[in-house]
Amino acid sequence: MRAVTVTPGVPNSLRLTEEWPEPAPEEGAILVEALAVGICGTDHEIIAGSFGEAPPGQERLVLGHESLGRVIEDPTGTLQPGDLVAGVVRHPDPVPCLNCAVDEWDMCRNGQYTEHGIKALPGFARDRWRIQPKFAVGLDPALARVGMLLEPTSVVAKAWEHIERIGQRAEWKPQSVLVTGAGPVGLLAALLASQRGLSVHVLDRATSGPKPELVAALGATYHAVPVSQLDFEPDIVIEATGAPAVVLDAMCKAAPTGIVCLTGVSSGGRTIDFDAGALNRALVLENNVVFGSVNANRRHWDLAAEALARADQSWLNSLITRRVPVGGYAEAYTPGPDDIKVVLDLTA
């Protein structure tokens, strides 16, 4: 069968392997026909050789962590043949740590977790894959074209859950949210904000293309100015760019008792002249909270599946700016200037 693979740590080793072994039974009881995988910045970094880890005893790693498939067989009865399914990316570490022991593997404390298509587990960019029932998330049939968005949506669902849990520290009735960055995570964060009935603002550098229209379709307000120039203080900020200057400005912009969730990962290696003392003073005196959030556990995947099922399917489909047949894998994994979400079609 076909699989898109890399040699971790070796830049530009991406290739389509035509005779990849069938998934081993120990990978999971549920056998799945792959439909598509979404592509994100993590894949690009792995292809560049920045990180990634092949399964034990193997030289190559199958890419793909944003999955969508259709069940071929499930002897456990968890799902039925023909059901749409996505595979949870992260698996708990074997020790396990305090959090992994209670299935909060997104909060793993010792870093020994594994991840499909990223760290020590084969990914989903292959014709067939297997998954354990615990990590198989059934999807509404209406998501047949967009179900690969479940993984980034699970990250957003976790972020929102933690925001709301932090908000319970005091009487809190948020009205507005600012999302910085209109990539997939930012737009999905805005979607979940609109589902909560909040006044939604999205900030991005793009002044043309699909992003402003996608934001407007949510009933949200689009901004293409620096954070510092906004004329309001949001109760909630979800930062999805990882750009250091934007991160710092977002932390400074939140309203008193505001909550800032950082979801974008910075590359590092850049310094900024910044008044850290003034920021500290504002955070303390205004009772603000800044926290980071990454990955998701099964609870968040289920919440994400519910959110996508409630969403406008045409809007979700508009997030996908390119669908590329598997034979054009090199094109699919080459970033384009107007890309929001690129999908590799494994049925073609």
C-alpha positions as CSV (number, residue, x, y, z in Angstrom):
1,M,0.0,0.0,0.0
2,R,1.0,3.7,-0.4
3,A,2.4,5.8,2.4
4,V,3.9,9.3,2.6
5,T,7.1,9.0,4.7
6,V,10.2,10.9,5.8
7,T,13.4,10.0,7.5
8,P,13.3,12.1,10.7
9,G,16.1,14.5,11.1
10,V,17.0,14.4,7.4
11,P,15.8,17.5,5.5
12,N,13.7,17.0,2.4
13,S,13.5,13.2,2.7
14,L,9.8,13.3,1.9
15,R,8.6,10.5,-0.5
16,L,5.6,8.5,-1.5
17,T,6.4,4.8,-0.8
18,E,4.3,2.5,-3.0
19,E,4.9,-0.8,-1.1
20,W,4.5,0.1,2.5
21,P,3.6,-2.7,4.9
22,E,0.0,-3.2,5.9
23,P,-0.7,-1.9,9.5
24,A,0.3,-4.4,12.1
25,P,-2.6,-5.9,14.2
26,E,-0.9,-4.6,17.4
27,E,-1.6,-1.0,16.2
28,G,-5.3,-1.5,17.0
29,A,-8.3,-3.7,16.4
30,I,-10.1,-1.2,14.2
31,L,-9.0,-1.3,10.5
32,V,-9.6,2.0,8.6
33,E,-9.5,3.0,5.0
34,A,-7.8,6.4,4.8
35,L,-9.7,9.1,3.1
36,A,-7.6,12.2,3.7
37,V,-5.1,13.9,6.0
38,G,-4.8,17.6,6.8
39,I,-1.4,19.3,6.5
40,C,-0.1,21.8,9.0
41,G,3.1,23.6,10.1
42,T,4.2,20.6,12.2
43,D,4.4,18.5,9.0
44,H,6.5,21.2,7.4
45,E,8.9,21.2,10.3
46,I,9.3,17.5,10.3
47,I,10.0,17.5,6.5
48,A,12.6,20.2,7.2
49,G,14.3,17.8,9.6
50,S,13.6,20.0,12.7
51,F,12.1,17.1,14.7
52,G,10.1,13.9,14.4
53,E,10.8,10.4,15.6
54,A,10.3,7.1,13.7
55,P,8.7,4.1,15.5
56,P,11.2,1.9,17.4
57,G,13.3,-0.2,15.0
58,Q,12.3,1.8,11.9
59,E,14.2,4.4,9.9
60,R,11.2,6.2,8.3
61,L,8.1,7.8,9.8
62,V,4.7,7.9,8.1
63,L,3.4,11.4,8.2
64,G,-0.1,12.6,8.9
65,H,-1.7,13.4,12.2
66,E,-4.9,15.2,11.0
67,S,-6.8,12.1,10.0
68,L,-10.1,11.1,8.3
69,G,-11.0,7.6,7.4
70,R,-13.8,5.1,7.0
71,V,-14.1,2.0,9.1
72,I,-13.4,-1.3,7.2
73,E,-13.8,-3.6,10.2
74,D,-14.1,-3.3,14.0
75,P,-14.4,-6.6,15.8
76,T,-14.9,-4.8,19.1
77,G,-18.2,-3.3,18.0
78,T,-17.2,0.2,19.0
79,L,-17.8,1.4,15.4
80,Q,-19.5,-0.1,12.4
81,P,-18.1,-0.7,8.9
82,G,-18.6,2.5,6.9
83,D,-18.5,4.8,9.8
84,L,-16.4,8.0,9.5
85,V,-13.6,8.0,12.1
86,A,-10.6,10.1,13.1
87,G,-7.6,8.9,15.2
88,V,-6.5,10.6,18.4
89,V,-2.9,11.7,17.8
90,R,-1.3,11.5,21.2
91,H,-1.1,8.3,23.3
92,P,-0.2,8.3,27.0
93,D,3.3,7.4,28.1
94,P,4.0,3.9,29.4
95,V,5.1,4.9,32.9
96,P,2.5,6.5,33.2
97,C,2.9,10.0,34.7
98,L,0.3,11.4,37.0
99,N,-1.8,12.9,34.2
100,C,-1.4,10.1,31.7
101,A,-2.6,7.7,34.4
102,V,-6.0,9.4,34.3
103,D,-6.2,9.8,30.5
104,E,-5.1,13.4,30.6
105,W,-2.3,12.6,28.2
106,D,-2.4,16.1,26.7
107,M,-0.9,17.2,30.1
108,C,1.9,14.6,30.1
109,R,4.6,15.6,32.6
110,N,7.5,13.5,31.6
111,G,7.4,13.7,27.8
112,Q,7.3,10.0,27.1
113,Y,4.0,10.2,25.2
114,T,3.9,9.1,21.6
115,E,2.1,10.8,18.7
116,H,0.9,9.5,15.3
117,G,2.9,10.9,12.5
118,I,5.1,12.9,14.8
119,K,6.7,10.9,17.6
120,A,7.3,7.1,17.5
121,L,3.9,6.1,16.0
122,P,3.1,5.8,12.3
123,G,0.9,8.5,10.9
124,F,-2.3,8.4,9.0
125,A,-1.0,9.3,5.5
126,R,-1.2,5.7,4.2
127,D,-4.0,3.8,2.5
128,R,-5.0,1.9,5.6
129,W,-4.4,2.3,9.3
130,R,-5.4,0.7,12.5
131,I,-6.4,2.3,15.8
132,Q,-7.4,1.2,19.3
133,P,-11.1,1.8,20.2
134,K,-10.0,4.2,22.9
135,F,-8.4,6.5,20.3
136,A,-11.1,6.1,17.6
137,V,-13.5,9.1,17.4
138,G,-16.6,8.5,15.4
139,L,-17.8,11.4,13.2
140,D,-21.2,12.6,12.0
141,P,-21.7,11.5,8.3
142,A,-22.1,15.2,7.4
143,L,-18.3,15.6,8.0
144,A,-17.2,13.4,5.2
145,R,-15.5,16.3,3.4
146,V,-14.2,18.2,6.4
147,G,-13.6,15.6,9.2
148,M,-9.8,16.0,9.0
149,L,-10.4,19.4,10.7
150,L,-11.2,17.4,13.9
151,E,-7.6,17.4,15.1
152,P,-7.0,21.2,15.1
153,T,-10.6,21.6,16.4
154,S,-9.7,19.4,19.4
155,V,-6.8,21.7,20.2
156,V,-9.2,24.6,20.2
157,A,-11.8,22.7,22.3
158,K,-9.2,22.1,25.0
159,A,-8.2,25.8,25.0
160,W,-11.9,26.8,25.4
161,E,-12.4,24.3,28.2
162,H,-9.4,25.6,30.1
163,I,-10.4,29.2,29.6
164,E,-13.8,28.5,31.0
165,R,-12.4,26.6,34.0
166,I,-10.0,29.4,34.8
167,G,-12.9,31.9,34.5
168,Q,-14.7,30.1,37.3
169,R,-12.2,31.5,39.8
170,A,-14.5,34.5,40.2
171,E,-17.8,36.0,39.0
172,W,-17.1,36.3,35.3
173,K,-19.3,37.1,32.4
174,P,-17.1,37.6,29.3
175,Q,-18.5,39.5,26.4
176,S,-15.7,39.7,23.9
177,V,-12.9,37.6,22.5
178,L,-9.9,38.5,20.4
179,V,-8.3,35.8,18.2
180,T,-4.9,36.7,16.8
181,G,-4.1,34.8,13.7
182,A,-6.6,33.6,11.0
183,G,-5.0,30.3,10.2
184,P,-6.9,27.1,10.8
185,V,-6.5,27.2,14.6
186,G,-7.4,30.8,14.8
187,L,-10.5,30.5,12.6
188,L,-11.7,27.4,14.4
189,A,-11.2,29.2,17.7
190,A,-13.4,32.0,16.3
191,L,-16.0,29.4,15.3
192,L,-16.2,28.0,18.8
193,A,-16.3,31.6,20.2
194,S,-19.3,32.4,17.9
195,Q,-21.0,29.2,19.1
196,R,-20.7,30.6,22.6
197,G,-22.5,33.8,21.7
198,L,-19.5,36.0,22.3
199,S,-18.6,39.2,20.3
200,V,-15.8,37.8,18.2
201,H,-12.8,39.8,16.8
202,V,-10.1,38.2,14.6
203,L,-6.8,39.9,13.8
204,D,-4.5,38.9,10.9
205,R,-2.1,40.6,8.5
206,A,-4.0,39.5,5.4
207,T,-6.1,42.3,3.8
208,S,-7.4,40.2,0.9
209,G,-8.1,36.6,0.1
210,P,-10.5,34.3,2.0
211,K,-9.7,35.1,5.6
212,P,-11.7,38.4,6.0
213,E,-14.7,36.7,4.3
214,L,-14.5,33.6,6.5
215,V,-14.5,35.9,9.6
216,A,-17.4,37.9,8.3
217,A,-19.4,34.8,7.7
218,L,-19.2,34.0,11.4
219,G,-20.7,37.4,12.2
220,A,-17.3,38.4,13.6
221,T,-15.2,41.5,13.0
222,Y,-11.9,41.3,11.1
223,H,-8.9,43.5,11.9
224,A,-5.7,44.0,9.9
225,V,-4.0,46.3,12.2
226,P,-1.5,45.8,15.1
227,V,-3.0,44.6,18.4
228,S,-1.9,47.8,20.0
229,Q,-4.1,49.8,17.7
230,L,-7.4,48.1,18.7
231,D,-9.8,50.3,20.4
232,F,-11.2,47.8,22.9
233,E,-9.9,45.4,25.6
234,P,-11.1,41.8,25.1
235,D,-12.2,39.7,28.0
236,I,-10.5,36.7,26.3
237,V,-7.6,36.5,24.0
238,I,-6.6,33.4,22.0
239,E,-3.2,33.9,20.5
240,A,-2.6,31.6,17.5
241,T,0.3,33.1,15.6
242,G,3.3,32.4,17.9
243,A,4.8,35.7,16.6
244,P,6.7,37.1,19.6
245,A,5.6,40.7,19.1
246,V,1.9,39.7,18.7
247,V,2.2,37.5,21.8
248,L,3.4,40.3,24.0
249,D,0.9,42.8,22.6
250,A,-1.9,40.3,23.2
251,M,-0.9,39.8,26.8
252,C,-1.0,43.6,27.3
253,K,-4.3,44.1,25.6
254,A,-6.6,41.9,27.8
255,A,-9.2,43.6,30.0
256,P,-9.0,43.4,33.8
257,T,-9.6,39.8,35.0
258,G,-8.9,38.9,31.4
259,I,-7.7,35.5,30.2
260,V,-5.0,35.0,27.5
261,C,-4.6,31.6,26.0
262,L,-1.4,31.0,24.0
263,T,-1.8,28.3,21.3
264,G,0.8,29.4,18.8
265,V,4.3,28.0,19.1
266,S,7.2,30.5,18.7
267,S,10.3,29.5,16.8
268,G,12.7,31.2,19.3
269,G,16.0,32.9,18.6
270,R,14.6,36.4,18.4
271,T,14.8,39.1,21.1
272,I,12.5,42.1,21.6
273,D,13.1,45.2,23.6
274,F,10.1,45.0,26.0
275,D,9.1,46.4,29.3
276,A,8.6,43.2,31.2
277,G,8.1,45.1,34.5
278,A,5.1,47.0,33.1
279,L,3.6,43.8,31.9
280,N,4.1,42.1,35.3
281,R,2.5,45.1,37.0
282,A,-0.6,45.0,34.7
283,L,-1.0,41.2,35.1
284,V,-0.9,41.4,38.9
285,L,-3.0,44.5,39.4
286,E,-5.6,43.5,37.0
287,N,-5.8,39.8,38.1
288,N,-5.1,38.6,34.6
289,V,-4.2,35.1,33.6
290,V,-1.9,34.0,30.8
291,F,-1.5,30.3,30.0
292,G,-0.3,28.0,27.3
293,S,-2.3,25.1,25.8
294,V,-1.4,22.4,23.3
295,N,-2.7,19.0,22.2
296,A,-5.9,17.4,23.5
297,N,-7.3,14.3,25.2
298,R,-10.2,12.2,24.3
299,R,-12.7,14.4,26.0
300,H,-11.6,17.4,23.9
301,W,-11.8,15.3,20.7
302,D,-15.4,14.4,21.5
303,L,-16.3,18.1,22.2
304,A,-14.6,19.0,18.9
305,A,-16.7,16.5,17.0
306,E,-19.9,18.0,18.5
307,A,-18.8,21.5,17.5
308,L,-18.0,20.6,13.9
309,A,-21.3,18.7,13.6
310,R,-23.1,22.0,14.7
311,A,-21.1,24.2,12.4
312,D,-22.1,25.4,8.9
313,Q,-20.6,22.7,6.7
314,S,-20.0,25.1,3.7
315,W,-18.0,27.4,6.0
316,L,-15.9,24.5,7.2
317,N,-15.3,23.4,3.6
318,S,-14.2,26.9,2.8
319,L,-11.3,26.5,5.2
320,I,-9.8,23.9,2.9
321,T,-8.1,26.0,0.2
322,R,-6.4,23.1,-1.6
323,R,-7.3,19.4,-2.0
324,V,-4.4,17.5,-3.6
325,P,-4.4,13.9,-4.8
326,V,-1.9,11.7,-3.1
327,G,0.2,11.5,-6.3
328,G,0.8,15.2,-6.0
329,Y,2.1,14.8,-2.4
330,A,5.1,17.1,-3.0
331,E,2.9,19.9,-4.1
332,A,0.6,19.3,-1.2
333,Y,3.4,19.6,1.3
334,T,4.8,22.8,-0.3
335,P,3.2,25.8,1.4
336,G,1.4,28.3,-0.7
337,P,0.9,32.0,0.0
338,D,-2.9,31.8,0.2
339,D,-3.2,28.5,2.0
340,I,-5.4,28.1,5.0
341,K,-5.8,24.3,5.1
342,V,-4.3,21.9,2.6
343,V,-5.7,18.4,2.4
344,L,-4.0,15.3,0.9
345,D,-6.7,13.1,-0.7
346,L,-5.8,9.5,-0.2
347,T,-8.7,8.2,-2.3
348,A,-7.2,9.6,-5.6
